[in-house]
């Protein structure tokens, strides 16, 4: 955009602002320049200080500096003081608004006398230092100057205390581009000048070099430039997810695939997958029953398909990321641990509870994250709790003690299938009443293992029985057995209905919820 067009656009915006403000305030108060928005005032300042840019200096021998044009301001304190005095006669608001803009927009050149003035002088001018964005520091002392207050033999053109005071004032600048031109005679002199600059919030540090610098001086200069560049890259470089607080990281991870579409996952085939209803159509892995309901297609709010798998990539980034991902995965989903596949085993010994417990401890859920669980379902079939060898329960006992570390936030549901399957148990088939009586003793032994979890949020027992040979068990008898087992584990005053048992979606064995996974 040309200058004339830009001027016309700015004038139009100013007139529009005054007209709209007059309609709003009426003629009660005349509007002034300070009533303009700050953005428009800064645009006006840019036309007032339209100084032709000049080349700063040759950058061929400068470390970490690209050739660019700058605007120099000679004798900064005197010029700013004259401008301040001139503007404050008009309005202190204009002076306080215009000078910081000038200092933040232009490159400011300071010599060693200006630095001495700004370091110790208490006036409105040093208060502008936080507004500086780009500084060019000329620290070369002119030994032939007659008005030099310092002897020629002094190595530093001003006392070290003055330099530290000036650097202390520069520490208020959030992001400073700093150019240093100084003829360093010794490495100690270079360290005294560049050392305090390393602690500032410098986004870029450039040092003018000379052919007469010794290797020791060059090493000090390069070390300071590298430190500033390294700190800038680590703090203001690319965004790193792990730099966020742990609360924000975990909040972001809850929007990933770590949280299953229906928050219920099943351990099967050595990996976690969605827990599907028994009557749902099952297709080979990698094939969706309906693409409209495919979880990988982003339709996670619909009844999901079998494509969901735990995102292993989030578990393989690094140790911190793995712990965060697992903590969210295990605390945000409902986990269902089922017995082993009956068809793959021929002996009863392989169907004992210890097999399921080992899957719970070693394959399904690491012991370190058992205390992170919020919802856990354990499924036991007929052969899992009848005639259990107590020596094989050490794994489950260990798991219960780990769950007890954070039991106040745990909801545990135990699903028991009392269905008799011929050939899988040595117990002879008995009438319903006798079968319940025979199973009750084994179930009490199983419930006794969960007594350390009496402080958990809720505990539910679901008992089901499907007929294979003979009539099914009456549901009323099963409900009474469930209540007896719940009170046996949690205490005589425990009421599962008050904890929301009726609202709890039932489990693997007895359900009519078509969307239960």
C-alpha positions as CSV (number, residue, x, y, z in Angstrom):
1,X,0.0,0.0,0.0
2,X,1.4,3.4,-1.0
3,X,1.9,6.2,1.6
4,X,-0.9,8.3,0.2
5,X,-3.4,5.4,0.3
6,X,-2.3,4.5,3.8
7,X,-2.7,8.1,4.9
8,X,-6.2,8.3,3.4
9,X,-7.2,5.1,5.1
10,X,-5.9,6.3,8.4
11,X,-7.7,9.6,8.1
12,X,-10.9,7.8,7.2
13,X,-10.7,5.6,10.3
14,X,-10.0,8.6,12.6
15,X,-13.0,10.5,11.2
16,X,-15.2,7.5,11.5
17,X,-14.1,7.0,15.1
18,X,-14.8,10.7,16.0
19,X,-18.2,10.6,14.4
20,X,-19.3,7.4,16.2
21,X,-17.9,8.7,19.5
22,X,-19.8,12.0,19.1
23,X,-23.0,10.1,18.5
24,X,-22.4,8.1,21.6
25,X,-21.3,10.9,24.0
26,X,-23.2,13.7,22.3
27,X,-21.8,17.2,22.9
28,X,-21.2,16.7,26.6
29,X,-17.4,16.5,26.2
30,X,-15.3,17.4,23.2
31,X,-13.1,14.5,22.1
32,X,-9.4,14.8,22.0
33,X,-6.4,13.0,20.5
34,X,-6.1,10.7,23.5
35,X,-9.6,9.4,22.9
36,X,-8.4,7.6,19.8
37,X,-7.8,3.9,20.1
38,X,-4.2,3.0,20.9
39,X,-3.8,1.3,17.5
40,X,-4.7,4.5,15.7
41,X,-2.5,6.6,17.9
42,X,0.5,4.3,17.1
43,X,-0.2,4.6,13.4
44,X,-0.1,8.4,13.7
45,X,3.2,8.1,15.6
46,X,4.6,6.1,12.7
47,X,4.0,9.0,10.3
48,X,5.5,11.5,12.8
49,X,8.7,9.6,13.2
50,X,9.2,8.6,9.6
51,X,13.0,8.7,9.6
52,X,14.8,7.2,6.7
53,X,16.5,3.9,7.8
54,X,20.2,3.8,7.7
55,X,22.6,0.9,7.7
56,X,23.7,0.1,11.2
57,X,27.2,-1.2,10.5
58,X,28.9,-3.9,8.5
59,X,27.8,-7.3,9.7
60,X,30.4,-9.3,7.9
61,X,32.4,-9.8,11.2
62,X,29.4,-10.1,13.5
63,X,28.3,-13.3,15.2
64,X,24.7,-14.3,14.8
65,X,23.5,-11.2,13.0
66,X,21.8,-10.9,9.6
67,X,22.3,-7.8,7.5
68,X,19.3,-5.5,8.0
69,X,18.4,-1.8,8.1
70,X,18.0,0.1,11.3
71,X,17.2,3.5,12.6
72,X,19.7,5.1,14.8
73,X,19.0,7.6,17.5
74,X,22.1,9.7,18.4
75,X,22.3,11.2,21.8
76,X,19.3,9.4,23.1
77,X,18.9,11.0,26.6
78,X,19.0,14.6,25.2
79,X,16.6,13.9,22.4
80,X,14.1,11.9,24.5
81,X,14.3,14.6,27.2
82,X,13.6,17.3,24.7
83,X,10.7,15.3,23.2
84,X,9.3,14.6,26.7
85,X,9.4,18.3,27.7
86,X,7.8,19.3,24.4
87,X,5.0,16.7,24.6
88,X,4.2,17.1,28.2
89,X,3.3,20.7,27.5
90,X,0.5,19.4,25.3
91,X,-0.5,16.4,27.4
92,X,1.3,14.1,29.8
93,X,-0.9,11.3,28.4
94,X,0.4,11.8,24.9
95,X,4.0,11.9,26.2
96,X,3.6,8.7,28.2
97,X,2.0,7.0,25.2
98,X,4.2,8.3,22.4
99,X,7.7,7.8,23.9
100,X,7.3,4.1,24.8
101,X,6.0,3.5,21.3
102,X,9.1,5.2,19.8
103,X,11.4,3.2,22.0
104,X,9.8,-0.1,21.1
105,X,9.6,0.6,17.4
106,X,13.1,1.9,16.6
107,X,16.5,0.6,17.2
108,X,18.1,2.6,20.0
109,X,21.8,3.2,19.9
110,X,23.6,3.9,23.3
111,X,27.2,4.8,24.0
112,X,29.0,4.3,27.3
113,X,28.0,7.8,28.5
114,X,24.3,7.1,27.8
115,X,24.6,3.9,29.7
116,X,26.1,5.6,32.7
117,X,23.2,8.2,32.6
118,X,20.5,5.6,32.3
119,X,22.0,3.4,35.0
120,X,21.9,6.0,37.8
121,X,19.6,8.8,36.7
122,X,16.2,8.9,38.3
123,X,14.0,10.7,35.7
124,X,11.2,9.8,33.2
125,X,13.8,8.7,30.7
126,X,15.2,5.6,32.5
127,X,11.6,4.5,33.1
128,X,11.4,4.0,29.3
129,X,14.0,1.2,29.4
130,X,11.3,-1.6,29.7
131,X,9.9,-0.3,26.4
132,X,13.2,-1.0,24.5
133,X,13.0,-3.9,22.0
134,X,16.3,-3.5,20.1
135,X,19.4,-2.0,21.5
136,X,22.8,-1.2,20.0
137,X,25.4,-0.7,22.7
138,X,28.6,1.1,21.6
139,X,31.0,0.4,24.5
140,X,34.1,1.7,22.7
141,X,35.7,4.5,24.8
142,X,37.2,7.4,22.9
143,X,40.6,7.9,24.6
144,X,41.2,11.1,22.8
145,X,38.1,12.8,24.0
146,X,38.9,15.8,26.2
147,X,35.7,15.5,28.2
148,X,36.2,11.9,29.1
149,X,35.8,11.7,32.9
150,X,37.8,8.4,33.1
151,X,41.5,7.9,32.8
152,X,42.8,6.3,29.6
153,X,44.4,3.4,31.5
154,X,41.1,2.1,32.7
155,X,40.1,-1.0,30.8
156,X,36.3,-0.7,31.3
157,X,34.8,2.7,30.3
158,X,32.6,2.8,33.4
159,X,32.7,1.2,36.8
160,X,31.5,-2.5,37.0
161,X,28.7,-1.4,39.4
162,X,27.3,1.0,36.8
163,X,27.3,-1.8,34.2
164,X,25.5,-4.2,36.5
165,X,22.9,-1.5,37.4
166,X,22.2,-1.0,33.7
167,X,21.9,-4.7,33.1
168,X,19.6,-5.0,36.0
169,X,17.3,-2.4,34.4
170,X,17.4,-4.3,31.1
171,X,16.2,-7.4,32.9
172,X,12.7,-5.9,32.8
173,X,12.6,-6.2,29.0
174,X,10.7,-9.5,28.1
175,X,12.4,-10.1,24.7
176,X,15.4,-8.0,23.8
177,X,17.5,-8.0,20.6
178,X,20.9,-6.8,21.6
179,X,23.9,-5.7,19.5
180,X,27.2,-5.1,21.3
181,X,30.1,-3.3,19.7
182,X,33.1,-3.2,22.0
183,X,36.9,-3.6,21.5
184,X,37.8,-6.3,24.1
185,X,41.4,-6.1,25.1
186,X,41.4,-9.2,27.4
187,X,39.3,-12.2,28.0
188,X,38.5,-11.0,31.5
189,X,37.2,-7.7,30.1
190,X,35.0,-9.7,27.6
191,X,33.6,-11.9,30.4
192,X,32.9,-8.8,32.6
193,X,30.8,-7.3,29.8
194,X,29.1,-10.3,28.4
195,X,28.6,-12.2,31.6
196,X,25.7,-10.1,32.9
197,X,24.0,-10.1,29.5
198,X,23.7,-13.9,29.6
199,X,21.2,-13.6,32.5
200,X,18.8,-11.3,30.6
201,X,15.8,-12.3,28.6
202,X,17.7,-11.8,25.3
203,X,16.2,-13.3,22.2
204,X,19.2,-12.6,20.1
205,X,22.7,-11.5,21.0
206,X,25.2,-10.2,18.4
207,X,28.8,-9.2,19.1
208,X,31.0,-7.2,16.7
209,X,34.2,-9.0,16.1
210,X,37.7,-7.7,15.3
211,X,40.7,-9.3,13.6
212,X,42.9,-8.4,16.6
213,X,40.9,-10.5,19.1
214,X,42.8,-13.3,20.7
215,X,41.5,-17.0,20.7
216,X,40.7,-16.6,24.4
217,X,38.5,-13.6,23.7
218,X,36.8,-15.4,20.8
219,X,36.1,-18.3,23.0
220,X,34.4,-16.1,25.6
221,X,32.3,-14.4,23.0
222,X,31.2,-17.6,21.3
223,X,30.4,-19.1,24.7
224,X,28.1,-16.2,25.6
225,X,26.3,-16.3,22.2
226,X,25.8,-20.1,22.5
227,X,24.4,-19.8,26.0
228,X,21.8,-17.2,24.9
229,X,20.9,-19.2,21.8
230,X,20.5,-22.4,23.8
231,X,18.3,-20.8,26.4
232,X,16.2,-19.2,23.7
233,X,15.7,-22.4,21.9
234,X,14.8,-24.3,25.0
235,X,12.3,-21.8,26.4
236,X,10.9,-20.0,23.3
237,X,11.6,-22.5,20.6
238,X,9.1,-25.1,19.3
239,X,6.2,-25.9,21.5
240,X,6.8,-29.1,23.5
241,X,3.8,-31.0,24.9
242,X,5.8,-32.2,27.9
243,X,6.5,-28.6,29.0
244,X,2.8,-28.3,30.0
245,X,1.8,-29.0,33.6
246,X,0.8,-32.5,34.2
247,X,-2.9,-31.4,34.8
248,X,-3.0,-29.9,31.3
249,X,-1.3,-32.8,29.7
250,X,-3.8,-35.3,31.2
251,X,-6.7,-33.1,30.2
252,X,-5.5,-33.0,26.6
253,X,-4.9,-36.8,26.5
254,X,-8.6,-37.3,27.5
255,X,-9.5,-36.1,24.0
256,X,-7.4,-38.8,22.3
257,X,-8.2,-42.5,21.6
258,X,-7.0,-43.3,25.1
259,X,-10.7,-43.0,26.1
260,X,-12.7,-45.6,24.4
261,X,-15.9,-44.6,22.6
262,X,-18.1,-46.2,25.2
263,X,-15.4,-46.2,27.9
264,X,-15.5,-50.0,28.2
265,X,-12.6,-52.2,27.0
266,X,-12.1,-55.9,27.1
267,X,-8.8,-57.8,27.4
268,X,-8.7,-60.5,24.7
269,X,-6.2,-61.8,22.3
270,X,-3.4,-60.2,24.2
271,X,-4.7,-56.7,23.6
272,X,-7.4,-54.3,24.6
273,X,-10.4,-54.0,22.3
274,X,-14.0,-52.8,22.6
275,X,-16.3,-55.0,24.7
276,X,-19.1,-56.0,22.3
277,X,-22.5,-57.5,23.1
278,X,-22.8,-61.2,22.6
279,X,-25.4,-60.9,19.9
280,X,-23.5,-58.2,18.0
281,X,-22.2,-59.3,14.5
282,X,-18.5,-60.2,14.7
283,X,-16.3,-59.8,11.7
284,X,-12.6,-60.5,11.2
285,X,-10.1,-58.0,12.5
286,X,-9.8,-54.9,10.4
287,X,-13.3,-55.1,8.8
288,X,-16.1,-52.9,10.0
289,X,-19.7,-54.1,10.2
290,X,-20.8,-50.6,9.2
291,X,-18.5,-47.8,8.2
292,X,-21.0,-45.3,9.5
293,X,-20.3,-46.6,13.0
294,X,-16.6,-47.0,12.6
295,X,-14.6,-45.6,15.5
296,X,-11.5,-45.1,13.3
297,X,-13.6,-42.9,11.0
298,X,-14.2,-40.4,13.9
299,X,-17.7,-41.6,14.7
300,X,-16.9,-42.5,18.3
301,X,-20.2,-41.2,19.6
302,X,-22.1,-43.9,17.7
303,X,-22.2,-47.6,18.6
304,X,-18.6,-48.5,17.9
305,X,-17.1,-51.2,15.8
306,X,-14.3,-53.6,16.4
307,X,-11.7,-51.3,14.9
308,X,-10.8,-49.7,18.2
309,X,-7.5,-50.6,19.7
310,X,-5.6,-48.9,22.5
311,X,-3.3,-46.3,20.9
312,X,0.1,-48.0,21.4
313,X,1.9,-45.0,19.8
314,X,1.2,-42.9,22.9
315,X,2.7,-45.6,25.1
316,X,6.0,-45.6,23.1
317,X,7.0,-41.9,23.1
318,X,9.0,-41.6,26.3
319,X,8.8,-42.6,29.9
320,X,6.9,-39.4,31.0
321,X,4.4,-39.7,28.1
322,X,3.9,-43.4,28.8
323,X,3.0,-42.8,32.4
324,X,0.6,-40.0,31.6
325,X,-1.0,-42.0,28.8
326,X,-1.4,-45.1,30.9
327,X,-2.8,-43.1,33.9
328,X,-5.5,-41.6,31.6
329,X,-6.1,-45.0,29.9
330,X,-6.6,-46.9,33.1
331,X,-8.5,-44.2,35.0
332,X,-10.9,-43.2,32.2
333,X,-12.2,-46.5,31.0
334,X,-14.1,-49.4,32.4
335,X,-12.0,-52.6,32.2
336,X,-13.5,-56.1,31.9
337,X,-11.3,-59.1,32.7
338,X,-12.8,-62.4,31.5
339,X,-11.8,-66.0,32.0
340,X,-9.7,-67.9,29.5
341,X,-11.3,-69.4,26.4
342,X,-12.8,-72.7,27.5
343,X,-12.5,-74.3,24.1
344,X,-8.7,-74.1,24.2
345,X,-8.3,-76.0,27.4
346,X,-9.0,-79.7,28.2
347,X,-8.2,-79.9,31.9
348,X,-9.8,-78.3,34.9
349,X,-6.4,-77.2,36.3
350,X,-5.9,-74.8,33.5
351,X,-9.3,-73.2,34.2
352,X,-8.5,-72.2,37.8
353,X,-8.7,-68.6,39.0
354,X,-5.0,-68.1,39.0
355,X,-4.9,-68.1,35.2
356,X,-7.3,-65.1,35.1
357,X,-5.4,-63.4,37.8
358,X,-2.1,-63.7,36.0
359,X,-3.7,-62.1,33.0
360,X,-5.0,-59.3,35.2
361,X,-1.6,-58.7,36.7
362,X,0.9,-59.3,33.9
363,X,-0.9,-59.0,30.6
364,X,-3.9,-56.9,31.0
365,X,-3.1,-54.2,33.6
366,X,0.4,-53.5,35.0
367,X,0.5,-53.7,38.8
368,X,1.8,-50.1,38.9
369,X,-1.5,-48.8,37.5
370,X,-4.0,-51.0,39.3
371,X,-4.4,-48.2,41.8
372,X,-5.5,-45.9,38.9
373,X,-8.5,-48.0,38.0
374,X,-11.9,-46.4,38.6
375,X,-14.2,-49.0,37.1
376,X,-13.3,-52.7,37.0
377,X,-15.4,-55.8,36.1
378,X,-14.2,-59.3,36.9
379,X,-16.0,-62.2,35.2
380,X,-16.0,-65.7,36.7
381,X,-17.6,-68.8,35.2
382,X,-18.7,-71.9,37.0
383,X,-15.3,-73.6,36.9
384,X,-13.5,-70.4,38.1
385,X,-14.9,-70.4,41.6
386,X,-15.9,-74.0,42.4
387,X,-13.3,-76.1,44.1
388,X,-10.7,-73.3,44.0
389,X,-7.3,-74.2,45.4
390,X,-6.4,-71.5,47.9
391,X,-2.7,-71.7,47.1
392,X,-3.5,-70.4,43.6
393,X,-5.1,-67.2,44.9
394,X,-2.0,-65.3,45.8
395,X,-2.1,-63.3,42.6
396,X,-5.6,-62.1,43.2
397,X,-4.8,-61.2,46.8
398,X,-1.9,-59.1,45.6
399,X,-4.1,-57.4,43.0
400,X,-6.7,-56.6,45.7
401,X,-4.1,-55.0,48.0
402,X,-3.0,-52.8,45.1
403,X,-6.5,-51.8,44.3
404,X,-7.0,-50.9,48.0
405,X,-4.5,-48.1,47.7
406,X,-7.1,-45.9,46.0
407,X,-10.2,-47.9,46.9
408,X,-12.3,-44.8,47.6
409,X,-12.6,-44.0,43.9
410,X,-13.1,-47.6,42.7
411,X,-16.3,-49.2,41.4
412,X,-15.9,-53.0,41.3
413,X,-18.4,-55.3,39.7
414,X,-18.1,-59.1,40.0
415,X,-20.0,-61.1,37.4
416,X,-20.6,-64.8,38.2
417,X,-21.9,-67.3,35.7
418,X,-23.4,-70.3,37.5
419,X,-24.2,-72.0,34.3
420,X,-23.3,-75.7,34.5
421,X,-21.3,-76.9,31.5
422,X,-21.0,-80.7,31.3
423,X,-17.4,-82.0,31.1
424,X,-15.9,-78.9,32.7
425,X,-16.6,-79.6,36.3
426,X,-16.5,-82.7,38.5
427,X,-19.5,-81.5,40.4
428,X,-22.6,-83.5,39.6
429,X,-25.6,-81.7,38.2
430,X,-28.0,-80.9,41.1
431,X,-31.4,-79.2,41.5
432,X,-31.5,-75.5,41.6
433,X,-31.6,-75.1,45.4
434,X,-28.8,-77.5,46.0
435,X,-26.7,-75.9,43.2
436,X,-27.1,-72.5,44.8
437,X,-26.2,-73.9,48.2
438,X,-23.1,-75.7,46.8
439,X,-22.0,-72.5,45.0
440,X,-22.7,-70.2,47.9
441,X,-19.8,-71.6,50.0
442,X,-17.4,-71.2,47.2
443,X,-18.7,-67.7,46.4
444,X,-18.2,-66.6,50.1
445,X,-14.6,-67.8,49.9
446,X,-14.3,-65.6,46.7
447,X,-16.0,-62.6,48.3
448,X,-13.8,-62.8,51.4
449,X,-10.9,-61.8,49.1
450,X,-12.6,-58.4,48.5
451,X,-13.0,-57.4,52.1
452,X,-9.9,-55.2,52.1
453,X,-11.8,-53.0,49.6
454,X,-14.7,-52.1,51.9
455,X,-13.9,-48.4,51.4
456,X,-14.4,-48.4,47.7
457,X,-17.1,-46.3,46.1
458,X,-19.4,-49.2,45.0
459,X,-19.3,-52.9,44.9
460,X,-21.8,-54.9,42.8
461,X,-22.3,-58.7,42.3
462,X,-24.2,-60.0,39.3
463,X,-25.1,-63.7,39.3
464,X,-26.6,-65.3,36.3
465,X,-27.5,-68.8,35.2
466,X,-28.5,-70.1,31.8
467,X,-30.1,-73.5,31.4
468,X,-28.2,-76.3,29.6
469,X,-29.8,-79.2,31.2
470,X,-32.9,-78.5,33.3
471,X,-34.8,-75.4,34.3
472,X,-33.0,-72.1,35.0
473,X,-32.5,-70.8,38.5
474,X,-35.2,-68.5,39.7
475,X,-34.2,-64.8,39.4
476,X,-35.4,-64.1,42.9
477,X,-33.0,-66.6,44.4
478,X,-30.2,-65.1,42.4
479,X,-31.0,-61.6,43.6
480,X,-31.0,-62.8,47.2
481,X,-27.7,-64.5,46.7
482,X,-26.2,-61.3,45.2
483,X,-27.3,-59.2,48.2
484,X,-25.9,-61.8,50.6
485,X,-22.5,-61.8,48.8
486,X,-22.4,-58.0,48.6
487,X,-23.1,-57.6,52.4
488,X,-20.6,-60.4,53.1
489,X,-17.8,-58.4,51.4
490,X,-18.8,-54.9,52.3
491,X,-20.6,-55.2,55.7
492,X,-24.2,-55.9,56.9
493,X,-25.3,-52.3,56.3
494,X,-24.2,-52.1,52.7
495,X,-26.9,-51.3,50.2
496,X,-26.0,-51.9,46.6
497,X,-29.2,-50.4,45.3
498,X,-28.5,-47.1,47.0
499,X,-25.1,-47.1,45.2
500,X,-26.7,-47.2,41.8
501,X,-26.8,-50.9,41.0
502,X,-30.0,-50.7,39.0
503,X,-28.4,-47.9,36.8
504,X,-25.3,-50.0,36.3
505,X,-25.2,-51.6,32.9
506,X,-24.9,-55.3,33.4
507,X,-22.0,-57.4,32.2
508,X,-21.0,-60.2,29.9
509,X,-23.4,-62.9,31.0
510,X,-26.8,-61.3,31.5
511,X,-27.6,-58.1,29.5
512,X,-30.2,-56.7,27.2
513,X,-28.3,-53.5,26.4
514,X,-27.6,-53.6,22.7
515,X,-24.9,-51.0,23.0
516,X,-23.1,-52.7,25.9
517,X,-19.4,-53.2,25.0
